[in-house]
Amino acid sequence: MPRPPRNADRHEDDDNDENFLPEEDSSVERLQKVLASAGIASRRHCEEYIRDGRVTVDGETVTELGMKVDALEQKVCVDGERIKFQKKQYFLVNKPIGVVCSNSDPQGRPRVIDLLPPWHGRLFSVGRLDETSEGLLIVTNDGELAHALAHPKFQVERVYRCIIAGIPTDDTFKQLRQGLHFTEGKFRMRDVRRVKSNGKSTLVEVILTEGQNREVRRLFARVGHKVLKLKRTAFGPMKLGELDSAAYRPMTPSEVRVLKQYASSDPGSRPSWRKSEVVNPNRRRIKGVGKPRNKPTSRMPAANRGNSRGKKPRR
């Protein structure tokens, strides 16, 4: 099988007919939705695969969007390999600096999917963080959920902590909320606030809902403030918590349920991320993930206990 081009979010699997069946009863669906449901990639990338002529249905190449297929009755292939329906998997990853989100990188840089063991199968990142940024990523093989979380029209909030050069004014923050024009269109921050200033730099918190390429860095650069450090701390209702850098953990069923409810809800009716229902990601400690809290290793000897007046303990 030829190597997928850059940004192709799929891996090779054994050709096993028993894996062809979807998890739920299949019905006639749009081709890009069937591909996304099989975990090939997000729906947006699946549409690109169709336009590029990489998808065939019953041996015929499809290049137009809108075709409907029945995955149980028809043979759907990508790059000549029949699609296979897998169990849906959901992970939270703390991406470190120097790691890329693309599943295929010609430069050979470390990838986010390399942080997870290969036995998890075909996975891809929801949304992107550039190589010099760090923080929370959702990694999954659920293309439909990825589409609902990443597409700008669904207005999913992403929260970042940034250290920027200089001391921004209230007028600067107002500009960023109102938006600035770039080649791709108008970029704006849903919200931005100062957390604290330290000398000639400032820690700020930013909320975005579109996630354009290097959007935070480009917006701050336009108003005269260079981003020195950028970390994503929340994606929708999910928060980074104490997950170590380069670590990952599977999402709990409760977290997946909350995330799907959030993704399917009306953007106008969602509460602010600070008030949204979030399952504490560190409530159930997972071995090797996160930083355990410091606990006292010993108690005060009984002979030394007493009240503040120095009374001896009862015998």
C-alpha positions in Angstrom: 0.0 0.0 0.0 1.5 3.4 -0.9 2.5 5.7 2.0 -0.3 8.2 2.9 0.5 11.8 2.2 1.1 14.3 4.9 -1.7 14.8 7.4 -3.3 11.5 6.4 -4.7 10.2 9.7 -4.7 6.5 9.2 -2.6 3.4 9.8 -2.3 0.0 8.1 -4.3 -3.0 9.7 -4.6 -6.7 8.9 -7.1 -7.5 6.2 -9.7 -9.4 8.4 -13.3 -9.6 7.2 -14.7 -10.0 10.7 -13.6 -6.4 11.4 -15.6 -4.9 8.6 -18.9 -4.8 10.5 -19.8 -1.5 12.3 -20.5 -1.5 16.0 -24.1 -0.6 15.5 -26.7 -1.5 13.0 -25.7 0.2 9.8 -27.9 2.3 7.6 -27.4 4.2 4.4 -25.1 7.2 5.3 -23.0 9.7 3.4 -19.7 8.3 2.4 -17.6 10.8 4.4 -19.6 9.9 7.5 -19.1 6.2 7.0 -15.3 6.8 6.7 -15.2 8.9 9.8 -17.2 6.3 11.7 -14.7 3.7 10.8 -12.0 5.9 12.3 -10.2 6.7 9.1 -9.9 10.4 10.1 -12.1 13.3 11.0 -15.0 14.0 8.6 -13.2 17.0 7.1 -10.1 14.9 6.2 -12.3 12.1 4.9 -13.9 14.6 2.5 -10.4 15.4 1.3 -9.7 11.7 0.7 -12.8 11.5 -1.5 -11.9 14.6 -3.5 -8.4 13.3 -4.0 -9.7 10.1 -5.5 -8.4 7.8 -2.8 -11.8 6.2 -2.0 -13.6 3.5 -4.0 -17.0 2.0 -3.6 -17.5 -1.5 -5.0 -14.4 -0.9 -7.1 -15.4 2.4 -8.5 -13.5 5.6 -7.6 -15.6 8.3 -6.0 -14.5 12.0 -6.2 -17.7 13.8 -5.5 -19.1 14.5 -2.1 -22.7 13.5 -1.2 -22.7 9.8 -2.2 -24.6 7.6 0.2 -23.5 4.0 0.9 -24.4 1.0 3.1 -21.2 -0.2 4.7 -22.7 -3.6 5.4 -23.7 -4.3 1.8 -21.0 -2.3 -0.2 -17.2 -2.6 -0.3 -15.7 0.7 0.7 -11.9 1.1 0.3 -9.3 3.8 1.0 -6.1 3.5 -1.0 -7.2 0.0 -2.0 -7.7 -1.2 1.6 -11.1 -2.0 2.8 -12.3 0.0 5.8 -12.6 -1.7 9.1 -14.8 -0.6 12.0 -13.0 -0.5 15.3 -14.0 0.0 18.9 -14.1 3.7 19.7 -11.2 4.9 21.8 -10.7 8.2 23.6 -7.6 9.6 25.2 -6.3 12.8 26.8 -2.7 13.6 26.0 -0.4 16.4 27.4 1.6 17.3 24.2 5.1 18.5 25.0 7.0 21.1 22.9 8.7 19.6 19.9 6.0 17.1 19.1 3.8 17.5 16.0 0.1 16.6 15.7 0.3 15.3 12.1 0.2 11.6 11.7 2.7 11.7 8.9 5.7 14.0 9.0 8.3 13.9 6.2 10.9 15.6 8.6 10.7 12.6 10.9 9.8 14.7 14.0 8.2 12.9 17.0 4.4 12.7 16.7 1.6 12.8 19.2 0.5 9.3 18.2 4.0 8.1 19.1 3.2 8.9 22.7 0.6 6.1 22.8 1.4 2.4 22.4 0.9 1.1 18.9 -1.6 -1.6 20.0 -4.3 1.1 20.3 -4.4 1.0 16.5 -5.5 3.9 14.2 -5.8 7.2 16.1 -5.6 10.9 15.3 -5.6 14.2 17.2 -8.7 16.4 17.5 -7.6 19.9 16.4 -4.0 21.0 16.4 -1.3 22.5 18.5 1.8 23.8 16.7 5.2 22.3 17.4 6.3 25.1 19.8 3.0 24.8 21.9 2.1 22.3 24.6 -0.9 21.1 26.5 -4.2 19.2 26.2 -5.1 17.2 23.1 -7.9 14.8 22.6 -6.8 11.7 20.7 -9.4 9.3 19.3 -10.5 7.2 16.3 -14.1 8.6 16.5 -14.2 10.8 13.4 -17.8 12.0 14.0 -16.9 13.4 17.4 -13.7 14.9 16.1 -15.7 16.7 13.4 -18.1 18.1 16.0 -15.2 19.3 18.3 -12.9 20.7 15.7 -15.1 22.4 13.1 -15.4 26.2 13.7 -19.2 26.2 13.3 -19.6 24.2 16.5 -17.9 26.9 18.6 -16.1 24.6 21.0 -14.1 26.6 23.5 -10.4 26.0 23.8 -8.6 27.6 26.8 -4.9 28.6 26.8 -2.5 30.0 29.3 0.1 32.3 27.6 3.2 34.2 28.7 3.5 37.2 26.5 6.2 39.9 26.2 5.2 43.3 27.6 2.2 44.6 29.6 -1.0 44.7 27.5 -3.6 47.4 28.1 -7.4 47.1 28.4 -7.7 48.6 24.9 -5.4 45.8 23.6 -7.7 43.2 25.1 -10.7 45.0 23.6 -9.1 44.8 20.1 -8.4 41.1 20.5 -12.0 40.4 21.5 -13.4 42.5 18.6 -11.1 40.7 16.1 -8.4 41.5 13.5 -8.4 40.7 9.8 -5.9 38.3 8.3 -5.6 36.6 4.9 -7.8 33.7 6.0 -10.4 36.0 7.5 -11.2 37.7 10.8 -9.6 36.2 13.9 -10.9 37.0 17.4 -10.7 35.8 20.9 -13.8 34.8 22.7 -12.3 36.2 25.8 -8.9 37.2 27.2 -7.9 38.3 30.6 -4.7 39.2 32.6 -3.8 36.7 35.2 -0.6 38.4 36.5 2.3 40.5 35.4 5.9 39.6 36.2 8.5 42.3 35.2 8.3 42.8 31.5 6.0 39.8 30.8 2.4 39.0 31.5 0.5 35.7 32.0 -2.8 35.8 30.3 -5.7 33.4 29.8 -7.3 33.1 26.3 -10.5 31.5 25.1 -10.9 30.6 21.4 -13.7 28.9 19.6 -12.2 28.4 16.1 -8.6 27.2 16.5 -7.1 28.7 13.3 -3.5 28.0 12.4 -1.3 29.7 15.1 -4.2 32.0 15.9 -3.1 33.1 19.4 0.5 33.9 18.3 -0.6 35.8 15.3 -3.2 37.9 17.1 -0.8 38.9 19.9 1.9 39.6 17.4 -0.5 42.0 15.5 -1.0 44.0 18.7 2.7 44.1 19.5 3.1 41.3 22.0 5.2 38.2 21.3 4.0 34.9 22.8 6.8 33.4 24.8 5.0 30.3 25.9 1.6 28.8 25.1 -0.2 25.9 26.8 -3.7 24.6 26.2 -5.4 23.9 29.5 -8.9 23.0 28.4 -10.7 21.7 25.3 -14.5 21.9 25.6 -15.5 20.5 29.0 -12.2 18.6 29.4 -9.3 20.0 31.5 -5.7 19.1 31.5 -5.5 18.7 35.3 -2.2 17.3 36.6 -1.4 15.1 33.6 2.4 15.0 33.2 4.0 16.3 30.0 4.2 13.6 27.3 1.8 11.4 29.3 -1.6 10.1 28.2 -4.6 8.4 29.8 -7.8 6.9 28.6 -10.9 8.9 29.2 -13.5 7.5 31.6 -17.0 6.6 30.3 -18.4 9.6 32.3 -15.9 11.9 30.5 -16.8 10.5 27.1 -20.5 11.0 27.9 -20.0 14.6 29.0 -17.9 15.4 25.9 -20.5 13.9 23.5 -23.3 15.8 25.2 -21.3 19.0 25.0 -20.4 18.5 21.3 -24.1 17.8 20.4 -25.5 20.8 22.3 -26.4 24.2 21.0 -23.3 26.5 21.3 -25.5 29.4 22.5 -26.8 27.4 25.4 -23.5 26.1 26.7 -22.2 27.5 30.0 -18.8 29.1 30.2 -16.0 26.5 30.5 -15.4 27.6 34.1 -18.9 26.6 35.1 -19.4 23.6 32.8 -19.7 20.0 34.1 -16.3 18.5 34.1 -15.3 15.1 35.4 -12.2 15.6 37.5 -9.4 14.0 35.4 -7.4 13.1 38.5 -10.1 11.7 40.7 -9.3 8.2 39.7 -5.5 8.0 39.8 -3.9 6.0 37.1 -0.4 4.4 37.7 2.3 6.4 36.0 0.1 9.3 35.1 0.0 12.6 36.9 1.8 13.7 40.0 0.7 12.1 43.2 -0.1 14.4 46.1 2.4 14.6 48.9 1.2 12.7 51.9 2.8 12.7 55.4 4.9 9.5 55.9 4.7 9.5 59.7 2.6 10.8 62.5 3.6 12.7 65.5 4.6 10.4 68.4 1.9 9.9 70.9 4.1 11.2 73.7 4.5 14.5 72.0 0.8 15.1 71.4 -1.1 17.6 73.5 -2.7 21.0 73.4 -1.0 24.3 72.9 -0.5 24.7 76.7 1.9 21.7 76.7 -0.2 19.4 78.8 0.9 15.8 79.0 -1.3 13.3 77.2 -3.5 11.0 79.3 -2.1 7.6 80.1 
